[in-house]
Amino acid sequence: MSPSWGRTTKQWIVAIWLIVGALAIYSLWNLVLPLSLAILLAYMMNPLVDGIVARSRLPRLLVTALVYLVLVVLISLAPILIVPEGFIQPISRAQLDLNQILLSLRDSIASYGTLRVAGYVVDPTQVYQLVLDNLQASLSQVAPRSVNVFFGVATGFATTVLWLIFILVVSFYLVKDSPTVLDYIDSQLPPPYRDEVWNLIYTIGDVWNAFLRGQLLLGTVVGVTVGVSMFVLGVSNAAVL
């Protein structure tokens, strides 16, 4: 039975780790979010890989590669399955509705014929065409800015893809080498306190697993409830939303 740490010792250890963590976060601020996501993904994938390895007796490297291959395929198919229904069709319908509105407005204006205002004869159709021409000219001036926005979005998309690749690669190696990492951590722990440290790690793991399961269950319930409600109300693309 390992001796328990004293209250003062635990407080000093927590304070030291907080200082080290704060310095690490400050030095590697741009990597904090990707690394956190990679660790979270590895934490979620590790039990699945452990279970498959225990049942199939296949090499851990092979099982990890197959699991991540399936994950990459699912991530690649997600935009194909969501984007056409969720974005292209609504945009097309919006463009069609706008064209119909413009045509209806032109026909309505033309039906009034000419108007006499303060002794002047005004043709509403000409006024409508003048406003439309000015609007088109304004949009043509905005076009170069739209190009800049497009390139900005394209750059952001490319950056996101690179960070996604980084997260997948880091989490892949964390899952593949998790037994080695755990053995290394165990070897670095002081023997008198080894049992207490691992007991603390397992307790934190159980609490985190319960929290994660609760969040997934909550997200599922809310998503299904909102999706069904919008479908019943006749909202377009309820499933995607």
N, C-alpha and C positions, 0 to 999 in steps of 0.2 A: 504494500500500500504506500503510495507516494505521499510525502508530507504536503499539506495544504499551504498555499501561498498566504502570507499575511496580508492584511488590508493595505498597509503602506506599500508593500512590494507591488501589489496589483495596481495601485494608483500610479506608482512611478512607471510601471510598464505601459499602462494605458496612455499616460502623458507623453512618454517617449515615442510611442507608435503614432500618436496624433501629430506630434511635431514632424516626424519623418514623413508621414502621409501628406501633411500640408506642404512640406518642401517639395515632395515628389510631384504633387498636383500642380504647384506653381511652376516647376521646371518643365513639365510635360503637359501643359494645359491642353494643347491641341490634340493630344493623344488620349486624354482622359476618357472622353465619351466613346471613341471607337474601341479602346481597350476594355472599358466597362461592358460594352455590348458583346465583345468577343468572349469575355469571361462569363457573362450571363448565358450566352448561347452554348458555350462549352459545358456550363453547369447543367443546362437542360438536356444536352445531347449525351452526356456521359452515362447516365443511368440506362439509356436505351442501348448504347454500345456495350455496356457491361452485361446487360441481360442477354443480348444476342451472342456475345462471346461465351458466356457461361453455358448457353443452351447448344450452340453449334460447334463449339471448340475450334472455330476458325481463328486465324491470326488476327490480332487486334488491329493491325494496320489495314488489313483487307476489309474488315467490318466497318471501321471508321471511314474508309474511302467510299464504300458503298452507301453508307448512311448520308454522307455529305454530297455524294453524287445525286441521290434522290432529292436532297434539300435544294441543290442548285437547279435541278430540273423544275421543281415546284416554284422556285422564285422566278425562273425564266418564263414559265407559263402564266404566272399571275397577271402581268400587264396585257398579255394577249387575250386573256379571258375577261378582263375587267374593262380595259380602255375602250374597245369598240362599243360595248353596250352602255358604259357609264358616261362617255364623253363625246364620242363622234356623233352618235344618233341625236342627243340633245342639241348639239351645236347645229347639226343639219336642220333639225326642226325649227330652231330659233331663226336660222337664216331664211327658211321657207316662210315662217310667220312674218318676218320683217318685210320680205318681198311682197307678200299678200297685203300687208298693211299699207305699204307705199302705193301699190296699185289701187287699192280701195280708196285711199286718200286722194289720189289723182283723179279718179272717176267722180268722186263726190265733189271736188272743186270744179271740175269741168261742167258738172250738171247745173251750177249756178249761172253759167254764162258770164257776161260782163257786168261789172258793178260801177255805179256812179258815186264817187266820193268827193264832196266839196267841189263839185263842178268838173271833176276829172273822171274820165272813163278808165277803169282798171280791169285788166284781164287777170283773174285769179290764177289761171293756168300758167301764165307767164311768171307771176310771182312765185308760184310753186316751183317752177323750173329754175328760177334764179336762186332760190333758197337751196335747192338740191345741188346745183352747180357749185355754190359756195361751200356746201358741206363736203362735196367730193374733193374740192381744192384743199380744204382744211385737212382731210384725211390723207391726201397725197403728201402734205407737209409733215404729217405725223409718221409716215412710212419709214423714213430713215431712223427715227427713234425706235420704231418697232423692230427694225433690224438689229439695233443695238441690244434691245431687250431680248430678242431671240438668241443672239450669241451669248448673252449673259445666262439665259436659261440653259442653253446647250452646255456651257462651261460648268454650270452648277450640276447638271445631270452627269457629266463626265466625272466630276469630282466625287459625286455620290457613288457612282459605280466603282471607282477606285477604292473608296473607303469600304464599300461592301466587300470587295475582294480581300482587302486587308483584314476585315473582321472574320471572314470565312477561313482564311489561311491561318490566322492566329488561333482561332478556336479549334480548328482541325488539329493543330499540333498540341494544343492543351489537352484535347480528348485523347489523342493517340498516346501521349506520353504521361497521362495522368498517374498511372501506377509508379512510374519512375519519379515523378515530381513528389508524390506522397511519401515514397521511401526516402527521398532526399530530405524532405521536411522532418520526417521522423528521426533521421540520423543526426539532425542538427539540434534537436531538442535535448535539454539536460535530462538525463535518465530519471532523477528524482521527481521531476514534474511532468514527465511524458504522459502518464495516465490522465492527469488532470487537464492537460492541454487538449488531448484528443477527446476527452469527455466534453469539454467546452466546444470544440469544433463540431462534434456530432449534435450537440444540443442546438447550436446555431443553425446547423443544416436542417434539423427537423422543423425548427420554427420557420425558416425561410421556405422550405418545401410546402408547409401548410399555408403560408402567406401567398405563395405563387399559385397553388391550386385554387385558393379562394379568389384571387384576382382573375384567373382564367374562367372560373365558374361564373363570377359576376359579369365579366365581359360577354360571355356566351349568352347569359340570361338577358342582359340589356340589349345586345345586338338582335337576338331573336324577337324579343318583345317589340322593339322599335321597328324592325323590318316587317313583322306581321301587321303591326298597327298601320304603317304607311301603305302596305299592300291593300289592306281593307279600305283605307281612305282613298285609294286610287292614285297615290303619288307615283310619278314615273320613276323607274329605276330604283324601286324600293329595296331590292335585294342588295344592290351595290352600295346604296347609302347606308 
